Amino acid sequence: MDKEMKLIIKWVVAAVIVLVVGWLVIGSIATVPAGHKGVLTTFGKVSADVLPEGLSLKAPWQRVNDVSIQQKTVNEKTDCYSSDQQQLVVAYSVLYRIPEARVASLFREYPGDPFVNLIKPRVEEAIKKVMSTMRAEDSIKERGRVKDEAMAKVIEALDGLLTINDLVITNIDLSDELERAIERKQVAEQEALQMDYALRREKVSAEIQIVKANAEAEAIRIRGEALEKSPMVVVLNAVEKWDGKAPSTLVIGSDTGVSLIPNAGSVK
């Protein structure tokens, strides 16, 4: 009986040793997925050492926390007011990532989702500030300005904790009543532009007619002066207009020295 008990004890001890060794071996190997960093914690204390992606060695009692450093895109929306006290709903997308140098400090100082804890409140505060300086109608036309100013404010507020790759204003939703009012205003503006164009066209046409009339009057005046100075101009005009056929009669003023010349074909 004693021999059997000793044998059992030996097997138990051997099994415990195998389990301990196995635990030490397995617990000393860490695997970090691609696009992540491994933050080590020892009984809850965050270590400054960060494991790269792939296989690494660690102490068996240390825990590896995978933190993604890949770019993430989050779509959200927020309510805000314009400078003319119109309520708007702004939809936006944020493209961000965690800088590799900030992985351990962010994990230690800002536990949880970094977007919820750090980015979202700053983005929405920035959008509200920008929108409060613009009229509702102008914000629709100047969406790029909303994006640029809001993104600058967010980057300044985060101070390098996270990298904001882009902030996209995907939509600015107005109330139905305001949209109808803006539509009516745009229609009125288009009608005014069309009326202005018609008036301008009529004005230009009238100016052209005046210019033509003045030109014709000037031409008549010049021709009259020419006739007074040189009566032979009438003869020259007659010659220029002659179609090559002999006229039945040709009457020219006596001061030109030309008399009535009957056409031979007309004399019987």
Secondary structure per residue as TSV (DSSP state, phi and psi in degrees):
chain	resnum	aa	ss	phi	psi
A	1	M	-	360.0	-40.1
A	2	D	H	-65.0	-37.4
A	3	K	H	-65.9	-42.2
A	4	E	H	-64.4	-39.3
A	5	M	H	-65.2	-42.0
A	6	K	H	-63.4	-39.7
A	7	L	H	-64.3	-41.2
A	8	I	H	-63.9	-43.0
A	9	I	H	-61.6	-41.0
A	10	K	H	-61.3	-43.3
A	11	W	H	-65.6	-39.1
A	12	V	H	-65.1	-45.7
A	13	V	H	-61.0	-43.1
A	14	A	H	-62.4	-41.9
A	15	A	H	-64.1	-41.4
A	16	V	H	-63.8	-41.3
A	17	I	H	-62.9	-44.2
A	18	V	H	-61.3	-43.2
A	19	L	H	-63.8	-42.3
A	20	V	H	-64.4	-45.5
A	21	V	H	-62.5	-43.2
A	22	G	H	-61.7	-41.6
A	23	W	H	-64.2	-39.6
A	24	L	H	-65.0	-41.4
A	25	V	H	-68.8	-50.8
A	26	I	H	-66.6	-41.0
A	27	G	H	-70.0	-14.5
A	28	S	T	-91.1	-4.5
A	29	I	E	-106.9	128.4
A	30	A	E	-120.8	140.8
A	31	T	E	-121.4	121.3
A	32	V	E	-110.0	125.1
A	33	P	-	-63.5	161.8
A	34	A	T	-64.0	141.9
A	35	G	T	77.3	14.2
A	36	H	E	-129.7	165.3
A	37	K	E	-123.7	148.1
A	38	G	E	-101.3	115.2
A	39	V	E	-92.6	122.8
A	40	L	E	-88.7	135.9
A	41	T	E	-127.6	137.6
A	42	T	E	-116.1	105.6
A	43	F	T	52.1	42.0
A	44	G	T	92.8	-15.2
A	45	K	E	-85.9	129.2
A	46	V	E	-80.3	130.4
A	47	S	E	-89.4	151.1
A	48	A	E	-74.1	-17.8
A	49	D	E	-77.6	133.8
A	50	V	E	-122.0	130.1
A	51	L	E	-84.4	140.6
A	52	P	-	-77.7	172.8
A	53	E	S	-68.1	149.9
A	54	G	E	103.8	-160.3
A	55	L	E	-86.8	138.2
A	56	S	E	-145.5	163.2
A	57	L	E	-103.3	145.7
A	58	K	-	-150.4	171.8
A	59	A	-	-73.2	141.7
A	60	P	T	-58.0	-28.6
A	61	W	T	-87.6	0.2
A	62	Q	E	-90.0	147.0
A	63	R	E	-110.3	140.4
A	64	V	E	-102.6	125.5
A	65	N	E	-110.5	115.8
A	66	D	E	-77.2	126.5
A	67	V	E	-123.4	122.3
A	68	S	E	-74.6	136.2
A	69	I	-	-113.1	12.5
A	70	Q	S	-78.7	157.4
A	71	Q	-	-69.4	137.8
A	72	K	E	-122.3	150.7
A	73	T	E	-123.4	127.2
A	74	V	E	-125.4	132.0
A	75	N	E	-104.7	130.4
A	76	E	E	-145.1	175.9
A	77	K	E	-147.0	155.9
A	78	T	E	-145.9	150.3
A	79	D	E	-89.4	141.9
A	80	C	E	-155.1	174.6
A	81	Y	E	-124.0	143.0
A	82	S	-	-85.4	176.2
A	83	S	T	-67.8	-23.5
A	84	D	T	-95.8	24.3
A	85	Q	-	62.1	36.9
A	86	Q	-	-100.6	134.1
A	87	Q	E	-81.3	131.9
A	88	L	E	-128.3	154.3
A	89	V	E	-118.8	115.9
A	90	V	E	-104.1	120.5
A	91	A	E	-96.6	136.8
A	92	Y	E	-144.3	160.6
A	93	S	E	-126.6	135.6
A	94	V	E	-116.3	128.1
A	95	L	E	-108.6	117.4
A	96	Y	E	-145.0	168.0
A	97	R	E	-153.5	164.7
A	98	I	-	-93.3	124.8
A	99	P	-	-63.6	141.7
A	100	E	G	-58.9	-38.0
A	101	A	G	-70.5	-14.0
A	102	R	G	-106.5	4.2
A	103	V	H	-58.9	-52.9
A	104	A	H	-66.5	-44.3
A	105	S	H	-67.0	-38.6
A	106	L	H	-65.0	-41.5
A	107	F	H	-63.9	-35.9
A	108	R	H	-80.0	-42.1
A	109	E	H	-93.3	-25.5
A	110	Y	S	-131.4	72.7
A	111	P	-	-65.6	152.4
A	112	G	S	98.2	-164.6
A	113	D	-	-73.8	119.3
A	114	P	H	-64.9	-29.6
A	115	F	I	-66.4	-48.0
A	116	V	I	-65.6	-41.1
A	117	N	I	-82.1	-31.8
A	118	L	I	-118.0	-46.3
A	119	I	I	-82.3	-52.4
A	120	K	H	-55.7	-49.8
A	121	P	H	-62.6	-34.8
A	122	R	H	-73.0	-39.2
A	123	V	H	-64.1	-47.1
A	124	E	H	-67.6	-35.7
A	125	E	H	-64.5	-41.4
A	126	A	H	-65.7	-44.0
A	127	I	H	-62.5	-42.8
A	128	K	H	-61.4	-40.7
A	129	K	H	-65.4	-44.5
A	130	V	H	-65.7	-45.4
A	131	M	H	-65.1	-29.8
A	132	S	T	-69.9	-13.3
A	133	T	T	-97.6	0.0
A	134	M	S	-125.1	148.8
A	135	R	-	-72.7	151.8
A	136	A	H	-57.5	-44.0
A	137	E	H	-64.9	-38.7
A	138	D	H	-68.6	-33.5
A	139	S	H	-63.2	-31.2
A	140	I	H	-67.1	-41.5
A	141	K	H	-76.5	-28.1
A	142	E	T	-114.7	49.7
A	143	R	H	-62.3	-33.3
A	144	G	H	-63.3	-37.7
A	145	R	H	-66.0	-40.7
A	146	V	H	-57.8	-45.7
A	147	K	H	-62.4	-50.8
A	148	D	H	-62.3	-45.8
A	149	E	H	-69.3	-40.1
A	150	A	H	-66.6	-42.8
A	151	M	H	-63.4	-40.3
A	152	A	H	-61.1	-41.0
A	153	K	H	-66.3	-40.0
A	154	V	H	-66.7	-45.2
A	155	I	H	-60.7	-41.2
A	156	E	H	-65.5	-40.1
A	157	A	H	-69.3	-37.1
A	158	L	H	-74.0	-28.4
A	159	D	T	53.8	42.9
A	160	G	T	85.0	-3.4
A	161	L	S	-61.0	-39.2
A	162	L	S	-135.3	156.4
A	163	T	E	-100.5	118.3
A	164	I	E	-95.2	109.1
A	165	N	E	-79.7	-32.6
A	166	D	E	-166.2	151.7
A	167	L	E	-130.2	116.2
A	168	V	E	-112.7	125.3
A	169	I	E	-87.6	102.4
A	170	T	E	-82.1	-25.9
A	171	N	E	-166.0	145.1
A	172	I	E	-123.5	110.2
A	173	D	E	-98.7	123.3
A	174	L	-	-98.3	166.0
A	175	S	-	-68.8	155.3
A	176	D	H	-59.7	-40.1
A	177	E	H	-63.8	-42.5
A	178	L	H	-67.5	-39.1
A	179	E	H	-62.1	-40.6
A	180	R	H	-65.7	-39.8
A	181	A	H	-63.7	-42.6
A	182	I	H	-65.4	-39.3
A	183	E	H	-63.2	-43.4
A	184	R	H	-62.7	-39.9
A	185	K	H	-64.4	-41.8
A	186	Q	H	-65.0	-39.9
A	187	V	H	-62.3	-44.5
A	188	A	H	-62.7	-39.2
A	189	E	H	-65.5	-39.8
A	190	Q	H	-64.8	-42.1
A	191	E	H	-63.5	-40.4
A	192	A	H	-64.0	-40.4
A	193	L	H	-64.3	-41.0
A	194	Q	H	-64.3	-41.5
A	195	M	H	-65.1	-42.1
A	196	D	H	-62.3	-40.6
A	197	Y	H	-63.0	-42.4
A	198	A	H	-63.4	-42.7
A	199	L	H	-63.4	-42.0
A	200	R	H	-63.0	-41.2
A	201	R	H	-64.0	-42.7
A	202	E	H	-64.5	-39.2
A	203	K	H	-63.7	-43.9
A	204	V	H	-63.9	-41.3
A	205	S	H	-62.4	-42.2
A	206	A	H	-64.4	-40.4
A	207	E	H	-64.1	-38.7
A	208	I	H	-63.6	-42.6
A	209	Q	H	-62.5	-40.2
A	210	I	H	-62.7	-44.0
A	211	V	H	-61.3	-43.3
A	212	K	H	-62.5	-45.4
A	213	A	H	-62.3	-43.0
A	214	N	H	-62.6	-38.9
A	215	A	H	-65.6	-42.8
A	216	E	H	-65.4	-41.9
A	217	A	H	-62.4	-41.7
A	218	E	H	-64.2	-38.8
A	219	A	H	-65.3	-41.9
A	220	I	H	-62.9	-42.2
A	221	R	H	-61.9	-43.9
A	222	I	H	-64.5	-40.0
A	223	R	H	-66.5	-39.3
A	224	G	H	-62.3	-43.4
A	225	E	H	-63.5	-36.5
A	226	A	H	-66.6	-38.7
A	227	L	H	-64.9	-39.5
A	228	E	H	-64.5	-39.1
A	229	K	H	-82.0	-30.2
A	230	S	-	-146.0	94.2
A	231	P	T	-61.3	-20.1
A	232	M	H	-66.2	-10.6
A	233	V	H	-59.7	-33.3
A	234	V	H	-62.8	-43.0
A	235	V	H	-62.4	-42.6
A	236	L	H	-62.2	-41.2
A	237	N	H	-63.8	-40.1
A	238	A	H	-63.7	-40.4
A	239	V	H	-66.2	-41.0
A	240	E	H	-64.4	-33.8
A	241	K	H	-89.3	-3.0
A	242	W	-	-65.6	132.2
A	243	D	-	-92.7	7.7
A	244	G	S	96.2	-7.8
A	245	K	S	-101.8	141.5
A	246	A	-	-69.9	129.8
A	247	P	-	-74.1	155.0
A	248	S	S	-67.4	-35.6
A	249	T	-	-147.6	155.4
A	250	L	-	-140.3	114.2
A	251	V	-	-110.3	126.5
A	252	I	-	-131.3	144.3
A	253	G	-	-57.0	152.6
A	254	S	G	-68.3	-24.3
A	255	D	G	-73.9	-10.9
A	256	T	G	-88.8	-12.4
A	257	G	T	84.4	10.2
A	258	V	-	-114.3	134.5
A	259	S	-	-106.9	178.2
A	260	L	-	-65.3	124.4
A	261	I	-	-116.7	107.5
A	262	P	-	-74.9	147.2
A	263	N	-	-77.5	133.6
A	264	A	G	-60.7	-33.4
A	265	G	G	-71.3	-18.3
A	266	S	G	-92.6	-10.4
A	267	V	-	-89.4	126.9
A	268	K	-	-103.6	360.0
